Amino acid sequence: MVLRWTSAYRARHNRCVGLFFALLLGWFGGMPAWAGDVRAAGVKRDRAAQEAGAGQMTFDFARRPERPDANKVSMRVPAARKAPPLPRIYGDDATRPLVVIDAGHGGHDPGAISSETGLREKDLTLKTVLAIKDRLLKSGRVRVALTRETDKFLILQERYGIARRLGASLFISVHCDSAGNPLAAGATAYTLSEVASDKEAARLAARENRADILAGIDLGDTSTDISSLLIDLAQRETMNRSASFARLLGREAEALIPVKPGFHRMASLMVLKAPDMPSVLFETGYLSNQRDADFINSREGREKIAESVTRATEIFFARRMATR
């Protein structure tokens, strides 16, 4: 068995160590081991902290009435992370399907960076999704929302969470790849699978899934009590529809932009794990390849990327309407 020492495990370990030493303090403070009990004194909060959801938790290990303040350990309770506000939906016809486009990375997470030019993934993805939005709206067949329109950071669950809260019919997360080999080039599309389709897909998943772990804090450590069986059943159908869109995107992109052999790949990518919404991660090219980087950084290149997405999207929804 291999144990992965993630920041979440590290935090739990530190809390356990703290509690262990607190119990030792209680022991040496005169509390018999067979008679001692740990009582939470409660959460002491000032008004401002209470409104923010934060507070101070005090654990009282003192049993003797003559020492009411002895052997206490306090820890800060952080404020609950609020869900980000929902973005604007572009397009007036509410009967049209909604496509949510996600610009990868952002804020203090630059993503891949070109060693030659200093181009940052977070900047290029934002420019690209804006081009995709304009082209999709011009087609008049869908509505569009963007997870971010500025340089801000969102954790991975927030990205597809926004799409789910909006009731999106399709989610596309746009990225730029990077590799140690400068000859690696071409666009690829990834859909969800717990087993990576190849070593490169596994490498990409490992890198992208770490976008939530910054400065030693795991921002995406959440739990859910939704039935795993129901999720599995819903996700199987969603994965099939995601793969269908990825194949369409590869077919339409081939004539417009540089694509990598084996365009459609699979990986366990956190941002694609919405169980009820077709989702694709679109790697538009490699910033580590000068030709790809120049293409993505050009207006003409982004227009061709946007045209590829628009054509695939139109066919995808046309097929869905035809089967109803």
N, C-alpha and C positions, 0 to 999 in steps of 0.2 A: 504494500500500500504506500502511495506517495502522498505526503502532506504538503500542501502549498501554503507558504507563509505569506498570505495576503494581508493587506492593511486591516481588513475586518477581523481576521483571526488575531492579529497583533493587538487590536483594541480590546477584544474580549480577554485575551491573555493578561493585558495590563490591568483590566478591571478585576480579574480573579486574584492577581497578585496583590492588588490594593486591599481587597477584602480579606485576604489571608493575613496580611500584616495588621489590619484593623482588629481581627479576632485575637491575634497575639497580644495587642495592646490591652484588649479586654481581659485576657488571661492574667497578664502580669499586673493589671490594675486591681486584682483581688476577686475576680469573678470566677467561681468554681466551674470547671468544664462541664460537670454533670448537672449543674443547676443553671448555667447561663443560657440566656436566650437573646436573640438579636431582634430589636424592635425598631422599626422605621419610625423616627420621630415625625415624619411627614415632610412635606415640601414647603419651605419658607420662601415666599416670593414677595418682592415689592410690587407695587401696582404696575409700574411700567414693564417690568419683566413678565408679570402675569399676563398682561395684554399681548406680549410678544410670544407667549408660549414657553418662555424660559423660566428658570428658577434655580433654587439651591436645595438639594436633597441632603438631609442630615440623618445619619444613622447613629443611634444612641446605644452604646454598649455598657453604660453604667447602670448597675442595679441598686447601688446603695443610695438611699435618699439623702445622706449627708454629702454625697458627691454627685449632684445632678448634672454637672457640666463636664464630668470626667469622661475621657475615652470616647470622644465623638469624632466621626469622620464625615467631612462634607465634600460633595462633588457638584459641579455645575451641570445643570440639565439644559441642553441646548434647545433653542426654539425649534419648533416643527417647521420643516421646509414646506413652503407654500407652493401649490401648483402654479406654473407660469400662466399669465393671462392668455386667453385665446387670441390668435392673430386674426387679422381681417381676411374675409373671404372675397375674392375678386370674381365678378360675374353676377349678373342679376337674376338669371333663371334658376330658381331653386330646384327645378326638375332635372337639371343637368348633374351628372356625377361629379363628385368633388375629388380633386387630386391634390394631395399635400406633398410639397417638395421641400426637402430638408437639405440645407447647406451644411455640410459636415464641418465639425470643429467650430472654433470661434472663441472670442474673448482671450483668456490666458492660455488657451490650447491652440497653437498655430497649426497643428497637423504636420504634414510633410513640408520640408523646406528644401528648395533647390540649392545645392551647394555652389552652383555656377552663378546664378542670378539673384539668389535670396528670395525668390518668389515663395509665398506662403500658401499652403493649401486652403486655409480658412478664407483668404481673400479671393482666390480663384473660384472656389465653390460658390461663394455668394454672388459673384458676377455671373456665373453660369446659371444659377437657379433663377436669377432675375431675367436672363435671356429666355429660359425655358418658360417662365411664367408669361412673358409677353407673347411668345409664339403660341402657347396653348390658348390664351385668351383670344388671340387673333383668329383661331380656328372656329371659335364660337360654340364648341361642342362640349366643353367642360367648364367647371368652376375651379379656381385655384386658390390655395392658401400656402404660405411659406412659414416654416417653423421659426425662421429668423430673417429679418431684413436689415439687421445691423450687426456690428461685430460684438456679439454677446455669446456667453457660454451656456449651453444646456446639457444636462446629463442625458445619457442615452435613453432612459425610460421616459424622460420628458419629451423627447423628440417624437417617438411613436405614440406617446400618450396624448400629445396635442392632436395628432391625426385621429385617434380613436375618439377623443372627446368631441371632435367636429363631425364625426360620422363619415370619415373619408372612405371612398371606394378604391383608392389606390394610394400607396405611399412610396415615394422615390427618394432615397438618400444619396446625395451627390458628393463624390469624393475625388481626390487625385491620389494615385498610388506612388510608391517610391520603392526602389530596390537597390541593392549593392551593385548589381550589374547595370552599367549605363546603357547597354544594348537592349534591355527589357523595355518594350514599348507596346502601345495599343490599349484600347479600352476593353473593359470586362464588366460583366454584370454578375452579381452574387445574389443567391436566394438562400433561404434558411435550410440548414441540415445539421443535425447533431454530429454527423461524420463529414469531415472536410473532403472535398473531391480530389484534392492534391495537396502537396506540401506548401505550395504558395498560398492556397486558400487558408490553410491552417495558420500560416505566418501572419497573414492579413487579419484574421479573426483575433489572434492573440494581441496584435497591436491596437486595433480599433476598439476592442473591448476594454482596453486599459484607459480609454479616454475619460472614464469616470474616476480614476484613481490618481489624484494629484496631491502633491505635498503630503503624502502618507495618509490621506483621508479617503476612505471609500465612500463616495457620494451616492453610489447606487446600491447600497446594501439594504434591501428591503425584503419583506417577507409577504406571502399571500397564502390565504387558506382556501383559494378556489380549487375545486376538485381537479386533480391532475388528469383524471380520465376524460372529463368534459373538455379540458383544454386540448388534450391530445387529439380527440375526435375533430374538434373545430380546426385545429392547426393543420391536420393532414390535408383537408380540402383547400385551406388557404395556401399551403405550400404548393399544391398543384397549380392553382391560379397564378401564383407568383412566378413559377417556372414557365408558365405559358406566356406571361408578359415578357420575361427575360429573353425567351426565344424570339419573340416578335421584335424586341429592341435590337437584338443582334442582327436579325435579318435586315431591318431598316437602316441600321447604322453602318452596315458593311459598305454601302455605296457612297457614304458621306464622310465618314471619319476613319482614322486608323483604328483597327480592332485587333485584338490578340487572338491567335488560334485557340479554339476552345473558349469562345466568348462567355458562355453561360457556365458559371462555376457555383459551388455550394460550400457554405461554411457556417459555423455556429456563431453568428453575429448577433450581439445583443440588440442592436437597433432594429432588427428584422423580426423580433419575437412577439409582435402583436398576433394573437391567435386567430383573429377574425378579419384580417385586412391584408390583401395582397401587398407584398412589400419587396422592394428590390434595392440593393445598394449598387449604384452605378459608378464605377471607377472610370473616369473620363480619359485617363492616360497617366503617364509617369512623369512626375516632376524631375526625376533623376535622369530622364532622357531629354536632351536638348530640343529635339524636333517636336516631341510631344508637348513639352513645356511651352514652346513658342506657339504651338497650335492652340492650346487651351487659353493662352494669354492674349490671343488675338480676337478681335470682334468677329471676324469671319469664322474662326474655329468654333466659337461659342454659338454662333448662329446655326452652324451645321449640327452641333450637338443638340441644340434645341429642336431642330427639324427632325432629327432622329427620334427623340422622345415623343414629339407630337404625332408623328406618323404611327408609331407603335401604340400610343395611347388611343388614338382614334380607332384603329383596327381592333384593339382589345375590347373596347366598350361596344363597338358595332357587333362583334361576335357574341358578346353577352346578351345584347338585345335580341339577336336573332334566335338564341336558344330559349328565350323565355316564352 
